Amino acid sequence: MHVIKAMPLPASAQAVEDALDALAAVMADLSLPLDVRKRAGQAHRLMHPCRDPVTVRRMEREQGLRE
């Protein structure tokens, strides 16, 4: 009998951040074809509004865009 250990799923906000990080890595990988990197950029732009507003405000403060 196999025992399956329950693993907590990441919160939605974390899943969005993980996906955006992965897409950013694809966009930055110059070994990939340009059309692949462009499509990753399009997906990144479409997912960006899904970010948690708290995360967006924190990032803006870190970048000096918000007080």
Backbone as XML, in Angstrom:
<?xml version="1.0"?>
<chain id="A" units="angstrom">
  <residue number="1" name="MET">
    <atom name="N" x="0.840" y="-1.188" z="0.000"/>
    <atom name="CA" x="0.000" y="0.000" z="0.000"/>
    <atom name="C" x="0.882" y="1.248" z="0.000"/>
  </residue>
  <residue number="2" name="HIS">
    <atom name="N" x="0.573" y="2.173" z="-0.900"/>
    <atom name="CA" x="1.319" y="3.425" z="-0.987"/>
    <atom name="C" x="0.649" y="4.495" z="-0.149"/>
  </residue>
  <residue number="3" name="VAL">
    <atom name="N" x="1.466" y="5.253" z="0.525"/>
    <atom name="CA" x="0.948" y="6.379" z="1.299"/>
    <atom name="C" x="1.241" y="7.646" z="0.516"/>
  </residue>
  <residue number="4" name="ILE">
    <atom name="N" x="0.212" y="8.423" z="0.264"/>
    <atom name="CA" x="0.365" y="9.679" z="-0.456"/>
    <atom name="C" x="0.348" y="10.803" z="0.560"/>
  </residue>
  <residue number="5" name="LYS">
    <atom name="N" x="1.444" y="11.535" z="0.613"/>
    <atom name="CA" x="1.548" y="12.652" z="1.548"/>
    <atom name="C" x="0.879" y="13.870" z="0.926"/>
  </residue>
  <residue number="6" name="ALA">
    <atom name="N" x="-0.022" y="14.471" z="1.666"/>
    <atom name="CA" x="-0.712" y="15.663" z="1.172"/>
    <atom name="C" x="0.258" y="16.843" z="1.167"/>
  </residue>
  <residue number="7" name="MET">
    <atom name="N" x="0.309" y="17.519" z="0.046"/>
    <atom name="CA" x="1.150" y="18.701" z="-0.081"/>
    <atom name="C" x="0.244" y="19.915" z="-0.234"/>
  </residue>
  <residue number="8" name="PRO">
    <atom name="N" x="0.476" y="20.946" z="0.562"/>
    <atom name="CA" x="-0.363" y="22.127" z="0.402"/>
    <atom name="C" x="-0.125" y="22.780" z="-0.954"/>
  </residue>
  <residue number="9" name="LEU">
    <atom name="N" x="-1.180" y="23.192" z="-1.583"/>
    <atom name="CA" x="-1.053" y="23.895" z="-2.856"/>
    <atom name="C" x="-0.687" y="25.347" z="-2.582"/>
  </residue>
  <residue number="10" name="PRO">
    <atom name="N" x="0.088" y="25.956" z="-3.465"/>
    <atom name="CA" x="0.429" y="27.355" z="-3.245"/>
    <atom name="C" x="-0.822" y="28.221" z="-3.357"/>
  </residue>
  <residue number="11" name="ALA">
    <atom name="N" x="-0.818" y="29.300" z="-2.625"/>
    <atom name="CA" x="-1.930" y="30.246" z="-2.708"/>
    <atom name="C" x="-2.004" y="30.772" z="-4.135"/>
  </residue>
  <residue number="12" name="SER">
    <atom name="N" x="-3.178" y="31.213" z="-4.517"/>
    <atom name="CA" x="-3.368" y="31.731" z="-5.876"/>
    <atom name="C" x="-2.358" y="32.818" z="-6.204"/>
  </residue>
  <residue number="13" name="ALA">
    <atom name="N" x="-2.134" y="33.731" z="-5.266"/>
    <atom name="CA" x="-1.191" y="34.821" z="-5.510"/>
    <atom name="C" x="0.206" y="34.273" z="-5.771"/>
  </residue>
  <residue number="14" name="GLN">
    <atom name="N" x="0.603" y="33.259" z="-5.019"/>
    <atom name="CA" x="1.930" y="32.675" z="-5.219"/>
    <atom name="C" x="2.001" y="31.959" z="-6.559"/>
  </residue>
  <residue number="15" name="ALA">
    <atom name="N" x="0.936" y="31.293" z="-6.952"/>
    <atom name="CA" x="0.914" y="30.610" z="-8.248"/>
    <atom name="C" x="1.075" y="31.613" z="-9.383"/>
  </residue>
  <residue number="16" name="VAL">
    <atom name="N" x="0.423" y="32.758" z="-9.278"/>
    <atom name="CA" x="0.548" y="33.804" z="-10.307"/>
    <atom name="C" x="1.980" y="34.312" z="-10.347"/>
  </residue>
  <residue number="17" name="GLU">
    <atom name="N" x="2.573" y="34.573" z="-9.180"/>
    <atom name="CA" x="3.957" y="35.061" z="-9.138"/>
    <atom name="C" x="4.916" y="34.031" z="-9.718"/>
  </residue>
  <residue number="18" name="ASP">
    <atom name="N" x="4.701" y="32.754" z="-9.401"/>
    <atom name="CA" x="5.563" y="31.699" z="-9.945"/>
    <atom name="C" x="5.457" y="31.646" z="-11.469"/>
  </residue>
  <residue number="19" name="ALA">
    <atom name="N" x="4.248" y="31.774" z="-11.988"/>
    <atom name="CA" x="4.047" y="31.745" z="-13.441"/>
    <atom name="C" x="4.716" y="32.949" z="-14.098"/>
  </residue>
  <residue number="20" name="LEU">
    <atom name="N" x="4.581" y="34.122" z="-13.486"/>
    <atom name="CA" x="5.206" y="35.326" z="-14.043"/>
    <atom name="C" x="6.726" y="35.206" z="-14.020"/>
  </residue>
  <residue number="21" name="ASP">
    <atom name="N" x="7.276" y="34.638" z="-12.950"/>
    <atom name="CA" x="8.725" y="34.427" z="-12.889"/>
    <atom name="C" x="9.185" y="33.473" z="-13.991"/>
  </residue>
  <residue number="22" name="ALA">
    <atom name="N" x="8.418" y="32.405" z="-14.209"/>
    <atom name="CA" x="8.782" y="31.449" z="-15.256"/>
    <atom name="C" x="8.717" y="32.098" z="-16.638"/>
  </residue>
  <residue number="23" name="LEU">
    <atom name="N" x="7.693" y="32.897" z="-16.868"/>
    <atom name="CA" x="7.569" y="33.585" z="-18.154"/>
    <atom name="C" x="8.710" y="34.581" z="-18.348"/>
  </residue>
  <residue number="24" name="ALA">
    <atom name="N" x="9.091" y="35.274" z="-17.284"/>
    <atom name="CA" x="10.217" y="36.221" z="-17.379"/>
    <atom name="C" x="11.505" y="35.480" z="-17.724"/>
  </residue>
  <residue number="25" name="ALA">
    <atom name="N" x="11.683" y="34.291" z="-17.169"/>
    <atom name="CA" x="12.875" y="33.508" z="-17.481"/>
    <atom name="C" x="12.889" y="33.099" z="-18.954"/>
  </residue>
  <residue number="26" name="VAL">
    <atom name="N" x="11.739" y="32.745" z="-19.488"/>
    <atom name="CA" x="11.653" y="32.392" z="-20.908"/>
    <atom name="C" x="11.976" y="33.608" z="-21.768"/>
  </residue>
  <residue number="27" name="MET">
    <atom name="N" x="11.422" y="34.771" z="-21.400"/>
    <atom name="CA" x="11.678" y="35.990" z="-22.178"/>
    <atom name="C" x="13.158" y="36.349" z="-22.189"/>
  </residue>
  <residue number="28" name="ALA">
    <atom name="N" x="13.868" y="36.062" z="-21.101"/>
    <atom name="CA" x="15.278" y="36.435" z="-20.982"/>
    <atom name="C" x="16.230" y="35.404" z="-21.597"/>
  </residue>
  <residue number="29" name="ASP">
    <atom name="N" x="15.736" y="34.234" z="-21.931"/>
    <atom name="CA" x="16.588" y="33.162" z="-22.445"/>
    <atom name="C" x="16.847" y="33.365" z="-23.941"/>
  </residue>
  <residue number="30" name="LEU">
    <atom name="N" x="17.993" y="33.931" z="-24.243"/>
    <atom name="CA" x="18.324" y="34.249" z="-25.636"/>
    <atom name="C" x="18.570" y="33.012" z="-26.495"/>
  </residue>
  <residue number="31" name="SER">
    <atom name="N" x="18.656" y="31.843" z="-25.871"/>
    <atom name="CA" x="18.842" y="30.633" z="-26.670"/>
    <atom name="C" x="17.522" y="30.157" z="-27.282"/>
  </residue>
  <residue number="32" name="LEU">
    <atom name="N" x="16.410" y="30.723" z="-26.813"/>
    <atom name="CA" x="15.099" y="30.355" z="-27.362"/>
    <atom name="C" x="14.775" y="31.230" z="-28.574"/>
  </residue>
  <residue number="33" name="PRO">
    <atom name="N" x="13.985" y="30.719" z="-29.498"/>
    <atom name="CA" x="13.613" y="31.510" z="-30.670"/>
    <atom name="C" x="12.847" y="32.783" z="-30.259"/>
  </residue>
  <residue number="34" name="LEU">
    <atom name="N" x="13.014" y="33.818" z="-31.042"/>
    <atom name="CA" x="12.386" y="35.103" z="-30.750"/>
    <atom name="C" x="10.870" y="34.990" z="-30.648"/>
  </residue>
  <residue number="35" name="ASP">
    <atom name="N" x="10.243" y="34.208" z="-31.528"/>
    <atom name="CA" x="8.783" y="34.110" z="-31.469"/>
    <atom name="C" x="8.315" y="33.469" z="-30.162"/>
  </residue>
  <residue number="36" name="VAL">
    <atom name="N" x="9.094" y="32.546" z="-29.616"/>
    <atom name="CA" x="8.755" y="31.927" z="-28.324"/>
    <atom name="C" x="8.861" y="32.968" z="-27.227"/>
  </residue>
  <residue number="37" name="ARG">
    <atom name="N" x="9.943" y="33.754" z="-27.240"/>
    <atom name="CA" x="10.128" y="34.790" z="-26.216"/>
    <atom name="C" x="9.040" y="35.857" z="-26.311"/>
  </residue>
  <residue number="38" name="LYS">
    <atom name="N" x="8.624" y="36.183" z="-27.545"/>
    <atom name="CA" x="7.545" y="37.169" z="-27.716"/>
    <atom name="C" x="6.221" y="36.643" z="-27.172"/>
  </residue>
  <residue number="39" name="ARG">
    <atom name="N" x="5.937" y="35.381" z="-27.416"/>
    <atom name="CA" x="4.693" y="34.794" z="-26.900"/>
    <atom name="C" x="4.706" y="34.729" z="-25.373"/>
  </residue>
  <residue number="40" name="ALA">
    <atom name="N" x="5.872" y="34.455" z="-24.802"/>
    <atom name="CA" x="5.985" y="34.475" z="-23.340"/>
    <atom name="C" x="5.733" y="35.895" z="-22.830"/>
  </residue>
  <residue number="41" name="GLY">
    <atom name="N" x="6.218" y="36.884" z="-23.551"/>
    <atom name="CA" x="5.976" y="38.283" z="-23.169"/>
    <atom name="C" x="4.500" y="38.644" z="-23.236"/>
  </residue>
  <residue number="42" name="GLN">
    <atom name="N" x="3.833" y="38.151" z="-24.256"/>
    <atom name="CA" x="2.390" y="38.398" z="-24.370"/>
    <atom name="C" x="1.642" y="37.751" z="-23.208"/>
  </residue>
  <residue number="43" name="ALA">
    <atom name="N" x="2.012" y="36.530" z="-22.872"/>
    <atom name="CA" x="1.374" y="35.838" z="-21.748"/>
    <atom name="C" x="1.658" y="36.576" z="-20.441"/>
  </residue>
  <residue number="44" name="HIS">
    <atom name="N" x="2.880" y="37.080" z="-20.280"/>
    <atom name="CA" x="3.256" y="37.828" z="-19.079"/>
    <atom name="C" x="2.377" y="39.073" z="-18.944"/>
  </residue>
  <residue number="45" name="ARG">
    <atom name="N" x="2.213" y="39.794" z="-20.049"/>
    <atom name="CA" x="1.373" y="41.006" z="-20.020"/>
    <atom name="C" x="-0.072" y="40.674" z="-19.672"/>
  </residue>
  <residue number="46" name="LEU">
    <atom name="N" x="-0.571" y="39.564" z="-20.171"/>
    <atom name="CA" x="-1.952" y="39.169" z="-19.881"/>
    <atom name="C" x="-2.130" y="38.727" z="-18.424"/>
  </residue>
  <residue number="47" name="MET">
    <atom name="N" x="-1.095" y="38.127" z="-17.852"/>
    <atom name="CA" x="-1.189" y="37.659" z="-16.467"/>
    <atom name="C" x="-0.925" y="38.758" z="-15.448"/>
  </residue>
  <residue number="48" name="HIS">
    <atom name="N" x="-0.207" y="39.792" z="-15.840"/>
    <atom name="CA" x="0.178" y="40.841" z="-14.886"/>
    <atom name="C" x="-1.013" y="41.422" z="-14.116"/>
  </residue>
  <residue number="49" name="PRO">
    <atom name="N" x="-2.155" y="41.683" z="-14.741"/>
    <atom name="CA" x="-3.282" y="42.222" z="-13.968"/>
    <atom name="C" x="-3.835" y="41.249" z="-12.919"/>
  </residue>
  <residue number="50" name="CYS">
    <atom name="N" x="-3.435" y="39.993" z="-12.986"/>
    <atom name="CA" x="-3.899" y="39.004" z="-12.002"/>
    <atom name="C" x="-3.113" y="39.078" z="-10.703"/>
  </residue>
  <residue number="51" name="ARG">
    <atom name="N" x="-2.068" y="39.893" z="-10.684"/>
    <atom name="CA" x="-1.244" y="40.010" z="-9.471"/>
    <atom name="C" x="-2.062" y="40.542" z="-8.313"/>
  </residue>
  <residue number="52" name="ASP">
    <atom name="N" x="-1.707" y="40.095" z="-7.133"/>
    <atom name="CA" x="-2.326" y="40.569" z="-5.910"/>
    <atom name="C" x="-1.997" y="42.059" z="-5.753"/>
  </residue>
  <residue number="53" name="PRO">
    <atom name="N" x="-2.999" y="42.920" z="-5.503"/>
    <atom name="CA" x="-2.742" y="44.364" z="-5.359"/>
    <atom name="C" x="-1.708" y="44.685" z="-4.278"/>
  </residue>
  <residue number="54" name="VAL">
    <atom name="N" x="-1.657" y="43.900" z="-3.226"/>
    <atom name="CA" x="-0.665" y="44.126" z="-2.167"/>
    <atom name="C" x="0.743" y="43.913" z="-2.721"/>
  </residue>
  <residue number="55" name="THR">
    <atom name="N" x="0.906" y="42.885" z="-3.529"/>
    <atom name="CA" x="2.205" y="42.606" z="-4.156"/>
    <atom name="C" x="2.597" y="43.738" z="-5.089"/>
  </residue>
  <residue number="56" name="VAL">
    <atom name="N" x="1.640" y="44.226" z="-5.864"/>
    <atom name="CA" x="1.920" y="45.318" z="-6.808"/>
    <atom name="C" x="2.376" y="46.560" z="-6.045"/>
  </residue>
  <residue number="57" name="ARG">
    <atom name="N" x="1.681" y="46.913" z="-4.964"/>
    <atom name="CA" x="2.064" y="48.095" z="-4.184"/>
    <atom name="C" x="3.459" y="47.932" z="-3.578"/>
  </residue>
  <residue number="58" name="ARG">
    <atom name="N" x="3.762" y="46.726" z="-3.066"/>
    <atom name="CA" x="5.079" y="46.482" z="-2.488"/>
    <atom name="C" x="6.173" y="46.633" z="-3.541"/>
  </residue>
  <residue number="59" name="MET">
    <atom name="N" x="5.934" y="46.067" z="-4.721"/>
    <atom name="CA" x="6.916" y="46.157" z="-5.798"/>
    <atom name="C" x="7.107" y="47.596" z="-6.250"/>
  </residue>
  <residue number="60" name="GLU">
    <atom name="N" x="6.018" y="48.348" z="-6.331"/>
    <atom name="CA" x="6.113" y="49.749" z="-6.729"/>
    <atom name="C" x="6.906" y="50.557" z="-5.706"/>
  </residue>
  <residue number="61" name="ARG">
    <atom name="N" x="6.701" y="50.273" z="-4.418"/>
    <atom name="CA" x="7.477" y="50.967" z="-3.374"/>
    <atom name="C" x="8.956" y="50.619" z="-3.505"/>
  </residue>
  <residue number="62" name="GLU">
    <atom name="N" x="9.260" y="49.342" z="-3.730"/>
    <atom name="CA" x="10.653" y="48.906" z="-3.869"/>
    <atom name="C" x="11.325" y="49.563" z="-5.062"/>
  </residue>
  <residue number="63" name="GLN">
    <atom name="N" x="10.559" y="49.847" z="-6.111"/>
    <atom name="CA" x="11.123" y="50.459" z="-7.321"/>
    <atom name="C" x="11.057" y="51.978" z="-7.272"/>
  </residue>
  <residue number="64" name="GLY">
    <atom name="N" x="10.575" y="52.530" z="-6.160"/>
    <atom name="CA" x="10.506" y="53.975" z="-6.011"/>
    <atom name="C" x="9.367" y="54.608" z="-6.788"/>
  </residue>
  <residue number="65" name="LEU">
    <atom name="N" x="8.394" y="53.830" z="-7.201"/>
    <atom name="CA" x="7.276" y="54.350" z="-7.975"/>
    <atom name="C" x="6.117" y="54.787" z="-7.075"/>
  </residue>
  <residue number="66" name="ARG">
    <atom name="N" x="6.201" y="54.421" z="-5.804"/>
    <atom name="CA" x="5.126" y="54.712" z="-4.856"/>
    <atom name="C" x="5.778" y="54.969" z="-3.501"/>
  </residue>
  <residue number="67" name="GLU">
    <atom name="N" x="5.139" y="55.842" z="-2.726"/>
    <atom name="CA" x="5.663" y="56.122" z="-1.381"/>
    <atom name="C" x="5.067" y="55.211" z="-0.368"/>
  </residue>
</chain>
